[in-house]
């Protein structure tokens, strides 16, 4: 699936930009190193919560922007129970 391939590349980019090894990052977010490797190589699916954890540990924010309405929000702005 195309989305997983792009997510894997983004995860690896965030990690390497922060000079973190897979082992270091996996320890920070409490997953196994081989699980992180599978996310990065697109062999395992990943949920949004884990993507968000990785982004946050690497100093990135995930936000959504509507260019038509100039509306921008982060996932934290939405109550999880509303989804």
C-alpha positions in Angstrom: 0.0 0.0 0.0 1.3 3.4 -1.0 0.5 5.1 2.3 2.6 2.6 4.3 5.5 3.1 2.0 5.4 6.9 2.5 4.9 6.6 6.3 7.9 4.3 6.5 10.1 6.8 4.7 8.8 9.7 7.0 9.4 7.7 10.1 13.0 6.9 9.1 13.5 10.5 8.1 12.4 11.8 11.5 14.5 9.3 13.3 17.7 9.9 11.3 17.4 13.7 11.4 17.5 13.3 15.2 20.5 11.0 15.1 18.6 8.2 16.8 19.2 4.6 16.1 16.2 2.3 15.8 17.1 0.9 19.2 17.2 4.3 20.9 13.9 5.4 19.4 12.2 2.1 20.1 13.3 2.4 23.7 11.9 5.9 24.0 8.4 4.8 22.8 8.4 1.4 24.4 8.3 -0.8 21.4 10.7 -3.5 20.1 13.4 -2.5 17.8 12.3 -5.0 15.2 8.8 -3.6 15.2 10.2 -0.1 14.4 12.3 -1.6 11.7 9.2 -3.3 10.2 7.3 0.1 10.3 10.2 1.8 8.5 10.5 -0.9 5.9 6.8 -1.0 5.3 6.3 -4.7 6.3 4.0 -3.9 9.3 1.1 -1.5 9.5 1.3 1.3 12.0 -1.5 3.1 13.8 -1.8 6.9 14.1 -1.1 6.9 17.8 2.3 5.3 17.2 3.1 7.7 14.4 2.3 10.5 16.7 4.5 9.1 19.5 7.4 8.8 17.1 6.9 12.3 15.7 6.7 13.8 19.2 9.8 12.0 20.4 11.7 13.3 17.3 10.5 16.9 17.9 7.9 17.0 15.1 4.2 18.0 15.2 1.5 16.5 13.1 -1.1 18.9 11.9 -3.7 19.1 9.3 -4.2 22.2 7.1 -7.1 23.1 4.8 -5.7 25.4 2.2 -9.2 26.4 1.0 -10.3 27.8 4.4 -6.9 28.5 6.0 -7.9 26.2 8.8 -5.1 24.3 10.7 -5.3 22.0 13.7 -3.3 19.3 15.5 -4.7 15.9 16.4 -4.6 16.9 20.1 -7.3 19.5 19.3 -9.8 16.7 18.6 -11.2 14.6 21.3 -10.3 11.0 20.7 -13.7 9.9 21.7 -15.3 12.0 18.9 -13.5 10.0 16.2 
